[in-house]
């Protein structure tokens, strides 16, 4: 004999409502539950990808607004034209990453490894960059207003240690 289970009509309705409204979402878009699958679609706003291994990934044009990429390994990844506005990239490894034309406005790049990355034509207005490693960073044509990524001035568009012959003029 099975023990009786008193289930109120209200709790049945709540459970049924959740199934009715959430099941189609999971069936139609299973990537909602898996940020890596969602990333493959190119639309991953607010995704939780902290510590993810994304080395060498092709993320051109990806929508990553507000994504949590803390400590993610993006070494050699192509993030050209990606929208990373407000993303948390603190402690991320972006060594040799292509960020050409990407949007990094209000992104958190504290302690990020940007060695030999290419931020040419990127927009990084008010990006938080304390402690970022920038040896060899390329940033020709980038908009870096109110960002402390580049210290100093002049027309040299490369950071200390960048390869000779990579200097370009800036419009800043």
C-alpha positions as CSV (number, residue, x, y, z in Angstrom):
1,X,0.0,0.0,0.0
2,X,1.4,3.3,-1.0
3,X,1.4,6.2,1.5
4,X,-1.1,8.9,0.6
5,X,0.2,12.1,-0.7
6,X,-1.8,15.2,-0.1
7,X,-1.0,17.6,-2.9
8,X,-3.0,20.8,-2.9
9,X,-4.5,22.0,-6.1
10,X,-2.4,25.1,-5.9
11,X,0.9,23.2,-5.8
12,X,-0.3,21.0,-8.7
13,X,-1.1,24.2,-10.7
14,X,2.3,25.7,-9.9
15,X,4.1,22.6,-11.0
16,X,2.0,22.3,-14.1
17,X,2.5,26.0,-14.9
18,X,6.3,25.6,-14.7
19,X,6.2,22.6,-17.0
20,X,4.0,24.3,-19.5
21,X,6.1,27.4,-19.6
22,X,9.6,26.1,-19.2
23,X,9.5,22.8,-21.1
24,X,9.0,24.4,-24.5
25,X,12.0,26.8,-23.8
26,X,14.3,23.9,-23.0
27,X,13.0,21.9,-26.0
28,X,13.2,24.8,-28.5
29,X,16.5,26.1,-27.2
30,X,18.5,23.6,-25.1
31,X,21.4,26.1,-25.1
32,X,19.6,28.1,-22.4
33,X,20.8,25.6,-19.9
34,X,24.4,25.2,-21.3
35,X,26.4,28.4,-21.7
36,X,28.9,26.6,-24.0
37,X,26.1,25.6,-26.4
38,X,24.7,29.1,-26.2
39,X,28.2,30.5,-27.0
40,X,28.2,28.4,-30.2
41,X,25.1,30.3,-31.4
42,X,27.0,33.6,-31.1
43,X,24.5,35.0,-28.7
44,X,25.6,34.6,-25.1
45,X,24.7,37.8,-23.3
46,X,25.2,37.4,-19.5
47,X,26.6,33.9,-19.9
48,X,28.5,32.3,-17.0
49,X,31.8,31.3,-18.6
50,X,34.1,31.9,-15.7
51,X,37.3,29.8,-16.0
52,X,36.2,28.4,-19.4
53,X,38.8,27.1,-21.9
54,X,38.1,29.1,-25.0
55,X,41.7,29.0,-26.4
56,X,41.8,29.6,-30.2
57,X,38.0,29.8,-30.5
58,X,36.4,31.6,-33.4
59,X,34.1,34.1,-31.6
60,X,34.0,36.7,-34.3
61,X,30.9,39.0,-33.9
62,X,29.7,37.2,-30.8
63,X,27.2,38.9,-28.5
64,X,28.8,38.7,-25.1
65,X,27.3,41.7,-23.3
66,X,27.6,41.3,-19.6
67,X,29.2,37.8,-19.9
68,X,31.1,36.4,-16.9
69,X,34.5,35.5,-18.4
70,X,36.5,35.8,-15.2
71,X,39.7,33.8,-15.5
72,X,38.6,32.4,-18.8
73,X,41.4,31.2,-21.2
74,X,40.9,33.1,-24.5
75,X,44.5,32.8,-25.7
76,X,44.6,33.2,-29.4
77,X,40.8,33.5,-29.7
78,X,39.3,35.6,-32.4
79,X,36.9,38.1,-30.8
80,X,37.0,40.5,-33.8
81,X,33.8,42.6,-33.9
82,X,32.6,40.9,-30.7
83,X,30.4,42.9,-28.3
84,X,31.9,42.5,-24.8
85,X,30.3,45.6,-23.3
86,X,30.1,45.3,-19.5
87,X,31.7,41.8,-19.6
88,X,33.8,40.7,-16.7
89,X,37.1,39.6,-18.1
90,X,39.1,40.1,-14.9
91,X,42.0,37.7,-14.7
92,X,41.2,36.4,-18.2
93,X,44.0,35.2,-20.5
94,X,43.7,37.1,-23.8
95,X,47.3,36.7,-24.9
96,X,47.5,37.0,-28.7
97,X,43.7,37.3,-29.0
98,X,42.3,39.2,-31.9
99,X,39.9,41.9,-30.6
100,X,39.9,44.0,-33.8
101,X,36.9,46.2,-33.8
102,X,35.4,44.7,-30.7
103,X,33.4,46.7,-28.2
104,X,34.7,46.6,-24.6
105,X,33.0,49.6,-23.2
106,X,32.6,49.3,-19.4
107,X,34.3,45.9,-19.5
108,X,36.3,44.7,-16.5
109,X,39.8,43.8,-17.6
110,X,41.5,44.0,-14.2
111,X,44.5,41.7,-14.1
112,X,43.8,40.4,-17.6
113,X,46.7,39.1,-19.8
114,X,46.5,41.2,-22.9
115,X,50.1,40.5,-24.1
116,X,50.4,40.6,-27.9
117,X,46.6,41.0,-28.2
118,X,45.3,43.1,-31.1
119,X,42.7,45.8,-30.0
120,X,43.0,47.7,-33.3
121,X,39.9,49.8,-33.9
122,X,38.3,48.5,-30.7
123,X,36.1,50.6,-28.5
124,X,37.1,50.4,-24.8
125,X,35.5,53.5,-23.3
126,X,35.7,53.4,-19.5
127,X,37.1,49.9,-19.4
128,X,38.5,49.0,-16.1
129,X,42.1,47.8,-16.7
130,X,44.1,48.0,-13.4
131,X,46.9,45.4,-13.4
132,X,46.3,44.3,-17.0
133,X,49.5,42.9,-18.7
134,X,49.9,44.8,-21.9
135,X,53.3,43.9,-23.4
136,X,53.1,44.1,-27.2
137,X,49.5,45.1,-27.2
138,X,48.3,46.6,-30.5
139,X,45.7,49.3,-30.4
140,X,45.9,51.3,-33.6
141,X,42.7,53.3,-34.1
142,X,41.2,52.1,-30.8
143,X,38.9,54.4,-28.8
144,X,40.2,54.2,-25.2
145,X,38.6,57.2,-23.7
146,X,38.4,57.2,-19.9
147,X,40.2,53.9,-19.9
148,X,43.6,53.6,-18.1
149,X,44.8,50.9,-20.3
150,X,47.5,53.0,-22.0
151,X,49.7,55.1,-19.8
152,X,51.6,58.0,-21.3
153,X,51.1,59.8,-24.6
154,X,52.6,60.3,-28.0
155,X,51.8,58.9,-31.4
156,X,53.3,55.5,-30.8
157,X,50.5,53.0,-31.1
158,X,52.2,50.0,-29.4
159,X,53.1,49.3,-25.9
160,X,56.6,48.7,-24.6
161,X,58.0,45.5,-26.0
162,X,55.9,45.3,-29.1
163,X,57.6,44.3,-32.3
164,X,59.5,47.0,-34.3
165,X,57.6,48.4,-37.3
166,X,54.2,48.0,-35.7
167,X,53.8,51.6,-34.7
168,X,50.8,53.4,-36.1
169,X,49.3,56.9,-35.7
170,X,46.2,57.3,-33.5
171,X,43.2,59.6,-33.7
172,X,43.0,59.9,-29.9
